[in-house]
Amino acid sequence: MATLASSLEILLHWQVLAALLVGSIGGVIIGAIPGVGAVVAIAILLPVTFSMEPIVGLTMLLGIYGSSMYGGAIPAVLINTPGTPVNVLTTYDGYSMTRAGDPRRALALSYSASFFGGIFAVLCLVLLAPVLAHVAPQFGSREIFLAALLGIVLVILAHRGQIMAAGMMAFFGIFLSTVGLEPVRYTKRFTFDFAFLSSGIDLIVVVLGLFALSQAFELMIQRDTRPKAVKITGGLFQGMFEVFRHKRVATAGSSFGVIMGIIPGVGEFTAQFMSYTYAQKTSKTPELFGRGSPEGLIASEAANNSVPPAAMIPLLALGIPGEALTAMMLSVFYVHNVVPGPQLFQTQMDFIMALYMALLILNVVVVAFLMVSTNTLLRIMEIPTRFLGMAILMLSFVGVYTLRNSLTDCLIAIVFGLLGLILKRLNLPVVPIIMGMVLGGIMETKLRSAQAQLKTPLDLVNRPIAALLALAIVAVIALHIRALFFEARSRRLKALETDNA
């Protein structure tokens, strides 16, 4: 009870509430603008949050992270263009409903499913908090090293069809994390006698380059467009309760989101496709999926919005981010010397509970805002893409320069911006670079910390949790190889059948 009171005291500070409001509403607006997304917005705002208290900065970023998918559903439903990449499946059934003349119902279903998924995930977090508080202290240096290694493996394997490319990008990110002074003896690594490389390559500079600047370049070189959407007539509130007619689908989708959010490197895409596939296979009307099925829309949006709260679990409990957005949030902790990990649950449980309650309030604020502002957001969607690209470019350079007042950082950001643009044009993954930078640094630090206790390589896995994590790494790789084997065999069989025909 004392923890709850202390959490409320933290949360009810006017700065925290203001950050929550700005982040929540700002995230919806950003999500509703095709071509921006939460990653770009958080990358631009990161330097601003460094001057804030940790709880204030994190609340703002969480607001953007958790609410952007609500906004991303609006263009997905109305103009068949997902506002954020994870709203892709929303276009399948949402836009079909709009074409059938019922955009109001599609948006109401989208909002209600998102709300259901968000609240469901937060309640799961609250119930899991005592368990995490008990389990997290069992993780020592070797366990966190193995958990980070598992995260790297999952990030790579999550990019099916691009395993080699994702692996190369992840190892490139790990290499970037080694540039500068190494953390034990402070010897220079890969600096090539350039003074500006002695302090390493800043994660935020890379993030702003790969995501924000590359997106700005992309918007500025493509044909200028101004999307148009149909105006919504009638109230949205009545349709909000339709999700309860499909409680099974909404609960299953939210559960997939929570599970996939907890596992590092998996995230919204896997949760979304698993939820959608489950809903289609168990539906009484599977033929409607992709043609305006309410179950398909609910499955997609419930899974999307249950991932952000769950993704905070590995970040807070182990200091291991699950994907690019939580990797950016990790830098906010480090700037303020707040170390996420096992000790956080023992020493600052009120801080963690305040974040959970902020996520709960966030969903209520967003839905209330959308009830009265959806038609206004349609005007924001009509911003010309080149103007949007120039605005992102300007804000990105301001953010990079204010980090260390360094023009060199701006030049490095441009290099990574061009690299990000090339990778997008080649359809190669960018996220593994960021995950490699973050998890590579964690792996090196924790492995060096554990070396004093390791006499043989087997000592790395001589404790129960370490052994389980090592087995999980082996199992994940083995299952992936098995899946590749069966896919190759299936292709050979189909080729033989074609030849025989």
N, C-alpha and C positions, 0 to 999 in steps of 0.2 A: 504493500500500500504506500509505503514511503517512496518507493521507486516511481510509482505512478504519479504521486504528487510532485516529485522533483521533475519528472518528465513534462508535466503540464506547465510547471513554472518556466522551463526552458522554452517550450513551444509557444506560450502565450505572450512572449516578449514581442513588442510591436515590430521590431526589425525582422524577426522570424516570420511573423504573419504577413508582413509586407512582401518579403521575399517569396513566400508561398503563393501569394496572390499574383505577383508579377510573373513568376515562373509558370504557374498553372495557365493563366490567360495567354501569356506570351507563347507558351508551348502549343496551345490550340491554334493561334494565329499562324505560327511558323509551320505547323503541320499542314495547315490548309493551303499553303503556298507551294505548288508543285515546283520541285527543284531545289528546295532548301533543306528541310528535315532537321531533326533534333541534333544529329552529329555536327552539322555545320554551325547551328546556333550555339551549342555548348562549346564548340571549339573557339568561337568568337568571344563568348562571355567568360571563358576560363580566366583570362588575365584579370578581369574585373573582380571575380570572386576571391582572388588572392588577398585583397585588402579587407575582406569581410571576416567576421568570426566564422569558424568552421561550420557551425550549425546553420548560419544564415546562408553562406555560400552553397552548402550542400542542399539545403532546402530549395533554393532557387533552381539549381541544376536538376534536382529530382522532379521539381514541378514541370520543367521543360521535357524531361525524359518521359515522365508518366502521362503527360497530356498531349504530346505531339501526335500520338496515334489516333486520339479522338479527332483531332483536326484533319489528319491525313485521310480519314474516311470520307470527308466531305467531297473533295475532288474525285476520289475513287468512285463514289456512288453517282455523282452528278455529271462528270465529264469523262469518266473511264480513264482517269489519270491519277494513280496513287500519289497522295501528298508526301508520304514517306515510303521507302522501299518495302516495308513490311505490310503495307496495305494492298499489296498486289492481289491477293486472293479475294479481297473485298470487292474488287471490280467484277469478279465473275458473276456473283448473284446480285450485288448492289446495283450495278449499272443496268443489269437486265430488268430489275424492278423499275428503274427510272424510265427505261425505254418502253416499258409496259404502261407507263403513266402513273406510277405510284412512288415518286421520289420521297415523299413525306414518310411513308411507311419504312422505306429502306433506311433512311437516316435515323428514324426512331429506333429501329431494331439494332442498328450499328451502335448508337449511343448506349442503349440499355445493355447490350451484350458487353460492351467495353466497361461499363460501370460494374456489372456483375463480376467480370473477370478481375477487375482491379480490387474490389472489396474482398472477393474470395481469397485472393493472394495475400492481402494484408492480414486477414484473419488467420490464414495458415502461418504467417510469420509470427504473429503474436503467440499462437499455440506452440510454435517451435522454439520460441525464445528461451524457455527454461532448459530445453534439451541442448540447444546450442551453447548456452552458458556452461553446461556440464561437460559437453564433448570438446569444445574449442580448446580448453587448457591442456587437453591430451596431445595436442599437436606441437611437437618440437621442431627444431630446424630441419631434420631429415624428412619429417612428414610434410612440412610446407614445401620443401624442395620437390618431393614426389608429387604433391598436389599440383604444383606449378608445371611440372613436366607433363602430368596428365592433361592439364589445360592446353599446353602446346600441342600435344598429340590430337586432342579433340578438335582444336581450331583447324588443324591441317586436314583431318579426316572429314570434317563437316563440309568441306568444299569438294563434293563428289564430282568426278570428272575433271577436276583441276588439282589433284593431290600434289603432283610434282610442283606446279606453280605455287600453290599455297605453302608447300614446304620451303621452297626457295625464298619466298617473301618472309616467312617466319624466321628463317635463319639470317636473312638480311637484317631483320629487326633486332635479333640477338646480337649480331655484329655491331649494329649502331649503339647498342647499350654498353659495349665494351670500349668505345672511343673515349679518350680522356684519361684522367687519373684513376687507376684501379683502387678499390676501396680499402685495401689492407696496408700495402707498402707505399701507396701513392706514387707508383712509377707510371710514366706516360705510356699509353698504348695507342697506336694508330693515329698519332697526332701529326706525324711527318714534319715536325718542327714548326707547325702553324700554331701560334699562341692562342688563337680563338678556339682551337679544338681541345685545349688543355682542360677546359671545364666541361667537355663532353658536348654532345648534341642534345639540346633540350627537347624533351618529349612534346611539349606544347607547340614548339616551333614546327616539329614534324607533323603533328596533328593538324595544325592550321594549314600547313602546306598541302598535305595529302587530301584533306577533306574540304576545307573552306576555299582555299585558292584554286584548287583543281575544279571545284564546282563553279566558281566565278568565271574561270577561263572557259569552261564548257558552255555556260549560259551566254557569254559574250560572243563566242564564235558561231553559235548556232543561229538559225533564222529567228528573228524577233516575233514572238507570238503573244496574244492576249486571250487566254481561255475565256469562254462564255458558258455560263451555267443557267439552268432554269430556276426561276424563283420558287421558293417553297410557299405554298398556301395552306392555311390551316395550322392548328397547334400540333406540337410534337409530343406533348405530355401524355396524351391518351395512348399513343403507340408504345410508350415506354414499358408497359406491363406485359406486352406480348411475349417477351423473353421467357416469362414464367410458364408459358404453354410448352416450352421446350427446355425444361429444367435439366433433363438428362444430358442434352447436347451442351448446354451452357456449363454445367458442372464438369463434364468430361473435358471440354475445351480448356477451361480454367485449370484443371488438374494437370493437363499436358503442359500448359504454360508454366505452372509452378515447378514441375519436375525439370523441364528443359531449362528454366531460368537458373535453377540451382547448379546445374552442371556447367562448368566453365567451357566456353567455346562453342556452345550449341545455339542458344538464343531463340529469337522469335520465329525465324524461318522454319526451323525444324518443328517447333511446337505448333505452328500454324498448319503445316502440311499434315502432320500426324492427326491433329484435331479434325481437319477437313476430311481426311481419308476415313477416319473413324465414323464421323457423322454420316458420310455418304454410304458406307458399308452397312451401317445399322439402321438407316432410314427406311421407312415404308414407301417413300417416293424418291428413290435415288436418281430417277430420270430427270428430276427437276433441278439437280445440282448443275450450276453453270447457266441456268435459265431463269433464275429468280427464286431460288429456294431460300426460305427464311432460316432453315437449319444450317445451310452452308454459310450464310452471312453471320449467324450467331457463333458458329464454330470458329470462324476466322477471327472475329473481333474479340471474343472472350479469351482465346489463346494469346493474341497479341498483347492485350493489356494486363494479363496476369504475369507476364515475364518480368517487367521492370522491378516490382517489389521483390520477387524471388531472386533476381540477379544480385540483389544487395547482400544475400546470405554469404556467398563465398568472399565477397569484398569485405564485409564487416567481420566475419568469423576468422578468416585466414589471411586477409590482405591480398587476396588473389582476385583480380577482375575477371568477369565472365566474357566480356566483349568490349568493343572500343569505347562505348559510352561510360561504362563503369571504370575503365582504365583511366579516362580523363578525370573522373571524380576522385580517383586515388591520389592524383597530384594535389588536390585540395587538402587532403589529409596531411600529406608530406610537407607542404608549405607551412602548415601551422604546427608541425611537430606532433601531430596526433597520429599514432601508429595503429592502423587497423589490424586486427588479429586477435588471437586468444585472450590477450590481456585486456582488450577493450570490453569484453563481456564481463570481466571480473571487476574492472575499475570504473567503467562508465556506462552501466546498464541504463541509466536514465537518459543518456545521450541517444542510445540505440532506440529506446522506446519512444523518444520524441520524434525520431525519424519515421518510425512506423506510424505514429499518429498523424504526422504530416502527410504521409501517403494516403491515409484514410480520408482526411479533410480534402486533400487534392481532388479526389474523385467526385466528391460532393460539389465542390466549387466549380469544377469543369462542366459537369452536367447542368448545373443551374445556369452557368454562363451560356451554354449552347442552346438552352431552351429559349433564350431571348435574343440571341445574336447570330443565328445561323444565316439569315438573309444578309446581314451586314458583312459577314465573312465572305460571302460570294463576291463582293466588290474587291476584297483584298486579293482574291484569286486572279483578278484581271490585271494585276501589275505586269507591265511588259517585261519579258525575260531578260533583255539586255540591261535595262535599268536595274533590275534585281541583281544581275551579275556584277555591275559596277558598285552597287551598295555593299555587297558581300566582300568585294575586293578591297574597298576602302576600309571597312570595319576590320577586316583581317589584318591589314598592314598596321592599323592603329593598335590592335591587340598584340601583334608580334613585337612592335617597337617598344611598347610600354612594359614588356616583360623585364628587359635589362637595358633599355634605352640604347639598343645596339642596331646599327644598320647592317652589320654582318648577319644577325638573326633574320632580318628581312630578306637578304640575298639567299640564305639557306632555305627559308620558307618558299621562295620563288622556285628554287631547284626542286624541292619536294612537290610543289604545286604542279610543275611541268611533268614530274615523274608520275604523279597521281593522274593527270590528264592522259598521259600515254597508257598507263595501266587500264584506265577506264575504256579508252578506245580499243585496246586489245582484249577487253573483257577479262582481265586478270584481277585477282582479289587484292584488296588494299588492307583490309582489317588485320591479316596476319602480321603485317609489318609492325603495327602498333602493339599487338599482343606479344610479339617477339621482343620488342623493346622493354615492355613492362615486366613480362614474366622472365625474360632473360636476366634482368637485374636481380629479381627476387631469387632465381635459381642460384646465381653465383654467390650472392650474399649468404643464403641459407646453407649451401653446400660447404662453404668455407667455415661457417660457424660450426657445422656438424663434424668437420674433419678431425677435430681434437678427440672425438669419441669413437672414431672409426679406426679399427686395427686392420680389418680386412674388408673387401667390397661387400661381403655378405652382412656385415654389421649395419649397412644402410637399411636393411629390411628385417632387422632382428626384433622389432617391436610390432605388436598386433596391427596398429593402424598403418604403419609403414608397409607391412607385408600386404595388407589389403589393397593399398594404393598401388603397390608394385604389381600385384595380380590383376588389378583393374587395367593398368597400362597394357600388360601382356594380353589380357582378354579382349580389349578394344581393338588392338592391332590384329589379333588372330581372327576376330569376327569380321573385321573389314577385309582381310585377305580371303576369308571363306566366301564372303559376299561377292568379291571380285571373281573368284573361281567359278561360282555358280552362274554369274552373269556371262562370263566368257563361254562357259559350256552351253548356256541357253542360246547365245548368238551362233555358236557352231551348229547346234541342232536346227535352228531356223534356216541357216544357210544351206544345210544338207537337204532339208525339206523343200526349199526353193529350187535347188538344183535337180532334185528328183522329179519335181512337178514339171 
